[in-house]
């Protein structure tokens, strides 16, 4: 195990491991904590450093809010929106 300036960073060693899992969990918790968004049908995946939001939303406001929350965690340039609108019948 190396320590010091020549040691690899955690992200370099575990780019698809703990780092991705913790990023996904952080976004999931942030989405679930927001009472103004229905995130029950949104899934989150990581493709390298990019967060991919997939699933269904019921309003444009939910889309904007989900993207905004994910962007606060990873930056707007690292969020890819693949969510589809679902019209609910009332």
C-alpha positions, 0 to 999 in steps of 0.5 A: 500500500502506497501513501504520499504524493505518488499514491492513486486517488480513491476515484482513480482506484475505484472509479466504478466501485465505492465512488459510483455507489456512494454517488448514486445513493447520495442522489437517491436520498436527495431526491427522496428527501425533496417533497416537491418531486415524485421520484418513485419511477426514476432510476440512477446509473453511473457511466464513468463520471456521468450520472444517467437519470432514467425512468418516468416523470409526471411533470416537467417540474419533476424533470427540472428538479431531478436534474437540478438535484443531481447536478448539485452533487456531480455538476451539470456537465455530468448529468444525462437526462433519459427520463420520459414523461408519463401522463397520469389519468385522473 
